[in-house]
Amino acid sequence: MKYLNMFFLMAFLLLWVGESLSAPILVPSPPKIKAEGFLLIDYNSGRVLAEKNADTRMEPASLTKMLSSYVVAYELREGNIKFEDMVTISKKAWKMPGSRMFAEVGKKIEVQELLKGVIIQSGNDATVALAEFVAGSEEAFASLMNQHAQELGMISSNFVNSTGLPHKDHYTTPRDMATIAKALIRDFPEHYKWYSQKEFRFNGIKQYNRNKLLWRDKYVDGVKTGHTESAGLCLVASAKIDDMRLISVLLGAKSENARANESQKLLGYGFRFFESHQLYAADVPLTEVPVWKGEKEMISLGLKQDLYVTVPRGQYKNLDASMKISSKIIAPTVKGQELGIVSVKLGELDFAERKLVALESIESGSLWNNLLDEVKLLFE
């Protein structure tokens, strides 16, 4: 009887372990979000955690100014303009409707001050003034915006002005808005810090950032609000907790409170049920493999970019990574040449796949070594 009881106990334990190992990955559905369209992504991995109408054309309203500020930041980086350059406010800029920093016509204002007016206060006058300064006219600046949008992969957007005022040919998608938000954070961190600034004072007038999440959530550090009658209320928000950054995009909310509340729901859902990890760093050898007919016998392989994954909480330990290498690597090889694949799986789910590339160039070896390797290859 003692051994029989032990048998049943062991059987129960084996059954319990087996069920535990094969337990399903449980993540609740995203919360119901009251908006025309939304998207929630992990900044590092790019994984989509929640979405609705993410590729549907919508009006961006003042979210447009994220791209406008990106273009200005690019011009600053290239040395085409400088922070201390003085911009004369045109009559067109001064007369712009909607949100303004109250720049007076004919007044000269520094580029840096105007850029803060665009980012923090969403000033239409500041945006048009910078557009005219950078490109000569707002129409020419819009052409630059579209060129940058295409370079960044915003393939479903078109811009006809710098401010986001309504126009039938001025449109974007939630996915494209996430793309420009990610580009701002990645390419111009020194300017992105202004997106977390809560207030802006110019000409003796203090105005407040319209992103209410900056006051509600200490982890939120941007990005931009937007509002027109036809677009509704919009918000692109980003928050970072430890090494995990999320970007939420919400277009077409019904009120200021709704766009803040619904955006907070999205961010809360992402941080509560997912975790992000760096699996491999760029330009770090992941493996060494033989190279034939080369001046060296082995070649180091790695990745061009950091590889991040975003997984349901508690599932990181269950990831399985594998490498598939090209069968015969023959010199000469060049740095960056694709020579294999890294695949990451979670259970039966294909989670990520990246190209393995040569981290070094290897020239052809001597004639004698080449002849020896030629013989060896005959027996491979």
N, C-alpha and C positions, 0 to 999 in steps of 0.2 A: 504493500500500500504506500509505503514511504517513497519508493522509486516511481510509482505510478503518479503520485502527487507532484513529484519533482518533474516528471515528463510533461504533465499538463502545464506546470509553471513555465518550463522552458519554451513550450509551444506557444503559450500566451505572450511571452516576451519576444519571441521571434516574430510573431504576427504583429505585435505592437510596433516593433522596430521597423518592420517592412512597411506598415501603413504610414509611419512617421516619415520614412525616406521618400515615399511616393505621394506625400500630402500635396494637395493642389496649392498653387500660388493664389492667395486670396487678397484681392484689392477691390474695395468698393467702387461703384461707378462714380464718376465726378458729380459734384453737386449740381443741382438745377440752377442755371445762371440766366438771369433776366437781361438779355441783350440780343441784338441782331446777330452778332458773331463774336466768337472768342477763341483764344488759343493760349495754352500753357505749355511752355517748353523748359527743359533744362539748358542753361546757358552753355555748359561745357560739352555735354554729349550731344545736344541738339534733339534729344528724344522728346517727342510730343506726349504729354501726359493727359491732356484734355483738349477738345476742340469742338467747334460748331461753326459751320459755314466759313471755315478758315481760308478757303480759296474763292469766296464769293466777293465780287466787286462791291465796294462800299466807299462812302465819302470819309476821308481821314480828318477833315476839319484841321485843327491846329496841330494834330500829330504830324502834319506835313513839315512842321518846323524842325523835327528831328533830322530830316534829310537836309533841310536848309542849313542847319548848324553843322552838319557833317561836311557839307561842301565848303563852308567857311573855314572849318578846322583844317580841311585838306589844303586849302589855299595858304593858310598860315604855315602849315608844316612844309610846304613846298617853297616857302619864302616869297611868294607872289604878293602877299600883304603882310603887315606887321600889326601887333596889338596896339602899338602907339600911333598908328596911322589915324589921321583925322578925317572923318566922313561928314560931308555937308548934307544936311537933311533937306531933301527936295520937297516941293509942294505936294507931289504925289504921296510920298511917305508920310508927310505931316497930316494929310487928309484921310489916311486909311481908317476905315470903320473898325468896330470891334475892340478887342483888348489892345491897350497902348501903353507905352512907357512915357508918353507926353513929351516927346522930343519936339522942339520948336523949329518951324521952317527957317532955313538959312543958318541954323546953329551948327557948329562943328563939334562932333562927339567922337571919342576914341573908339576904335574897332572893339576893344575888349569890353568897354561899357555897353556898347550896342549888343554884343554877343550875349552878355549876361541878361540884357533886356529881353532877348529872344528866348533864352533857356528858362529863366526864372519867372519872368512876368508874362511871357508869351506875347510880347508887343508886336503888333502888326506893323507899326511905324518903324521900329528897329529892324524888323526882318526885311522890309522893302528897301530901307536905306542901305543895308549890307548887300542885298542882291544887286542894287544899282552900282555900288562901289566895286564889287567883285567882277561883275560881267558887263557893266555899262547900262544895262536895262534889266527889268524884271523878267522880260520874255527870254532874253539871252541866258539869264541865270536859271530859268526853268529848263532850258535845254541842257545846261550842265547837270542839273538835278537828275534828269532822265538818263544821262550818260552814266552817272555814278550809280543810279538805281540798277541799270543793266549789269554793270560790273559787279555789283554786290549780289546779283541773282534775284532782284525784285522784278520778276518777269511779268507780273500781273498788275503792275502799277503804271500810271501816267500822271504827270504833274504839269499844270499850265501856269501855276503861280507859286510864290514862295511861302504864302501864309496859310493856305488851306481854305480860303474863301470859296463858296460853292461855284462849281462850273461843271457842265455836263461831261467834259472830257478830263476831269480831275478826279482820279479814283485810285484805290489801293485795295488790299486784302489784309485780314488779320495776320496771315503768314508773312506777308511782305513787311508789315510793321514790326514783327518780331525780328526780322532780318536786319532792319536798320537799327533797331535798339541794340542788338547784339554787336553790330559793327561799331556803334558809338562807344560802347563799353570796352571793346577789344582794341580799337585803333586810336582812340583819343581819351584815355583815362584822365588826363590832366584837365580836359574840358568836362568830362562826365561828372566830375565832383560838383559842378555847379547845379546839376539836376537835383541835388539833395538840399540845396539852399532854400530855406523857408520864406525868405523875404528879400525884397529888392527896393532900394531907395534911390530915386533919381529926381533931380530938380525939386528937392524938398518934399517929394511925395513918396510915402512908403506903401508898397503893394505886396501882397502875399502870394506865394506859390499856390496854385489851385489844386495841387495833389494832396488831398486830405490824408492819405496814408503816411505822409511824412511825419504827421503829428501822432497818428494812431499806432504805428508799428516802427520800433527802433531799427528793425532790420531792412526796412525799405529805404532805398537811396535814389529813387527816380521812378518814372522817367518823365512822362509828358501827358498833359490833359488836352482835350479838344472839345469844342462845342459849336455847332450851328443848328439852326432850326431843322434843316433837312438831314443832317448827319446824326442828330441826337447828341448824347454825351459820351465821350470816349476817354479811355485811359490806358496807357501802356505803363505798367509798373514792373519794377524789378526789386528783388530782395535777396540778401545773402546771409546765410547762417553757416558759420564755420567755412567749409570749402565748397558749399553747395549754393549756387545762384540759380534762381528761377526768374523767368520773364513771362508776365501775363499780358495779354492784349485783349481789350474789351471795347467793342464798337456798338453804338446804338443803344445805350442805356437811356432810361426815361428821366432820371434826375441825378443831381450831384451826389446825393447820398447813395443812390443805387449803384452808380459806377464805382464808388469807393467800396461799398459793402460787397458787391459781387466780385470785384477784383481781389479783395481780401479773402473771400471764400476760395477762389482759385489757388492763391498762394498757400493758404493754410492746408488745402487738400494735398498739394504737391509736397510740402515739407513733412506732413504727417505720415504719408503712406509710401514715400520713395526716399531713396538715398543715392548719392552720386559718388563715384570713386574713379580715381585715375588708375588704370591698369598698367599702362606703359607710357614712358616719356619719349618725346621725339629725339632722334639722333643718338639713342642709347642702344648699343648692341644687344639684340635679343637672342641671337644665335650666331655660330660660325659654321660655315659649310665649305666643302672642298670646291676649288676652282681649277679647271683644267687649262693647260697650256698658258699659264700665267707666270709672272715674275714672283708671285706668292702662291702658296698652296691652299690658303684658306681666305675666305672673305667674310666680313661682318655684315649682318643684315639687321635692319631695324625699321622704324616708322618715320615718315616725314613730319607727322603731327602727333601731339599727345593723344592717347586713346583713353577717353572717359566712357563710363557706362552708368546708366541710371536704372536701378532695379528696385523692385518692391522691397520695403524694409525687411531685413532679416534674410534676404536671399543672396547676398553677396558671396557667401561661402559656398554656394551651390553653382557658381559660374564655372564653366569648363572652357579653357582656351586651348587651341591647337594651331599648329603651323603646317602649311603645305608648301614645300620648296620645289622650284623648278628642277626637273630630273637631272639635267647636266648643265652646269654653268661653265661656259668656255670664255676665256679671256680673248680680247680685251673687254673689260666691263667699265662702265662709267658710274660715278656717284649719282644716286637717285634712280638708277635703273631698276625696274620692277622685276623681282626674282622669286616672288612667292606671295603667300596670303596668310594672314592671321585671322582665325575665326573664333568667335566667342559665342557660346550657347548657354542658355539657362533651361535645363531640362531638354525638351524637344524644340524649344524656341530658338531660332537663329537671332542672336542679339546684336552682333556687330561683326563687320568684316572690313579689314584694311589691307592694303598692299604692303608687302615686305619689300624694302628697297635696299640696294647696295649703299653702305655708308662710306664707301671709299671707291676710288678708281683703281683698277689693276691692269697694267699693261701686259702685252704678250711677253712670254718668257723667251729664253734663248732657243735657237734652232734645235739644239740637242734635247732640251727639256720638252719641247713640242713633239719631237719624234718619239720620245719615251712615253709621253701621255697619249699619243696617237695609238701606240701599241696597247697600252693599258685599256684604252677605251674599247678596243676590239673585244676584250674579254669582259666588259661591263654588262 
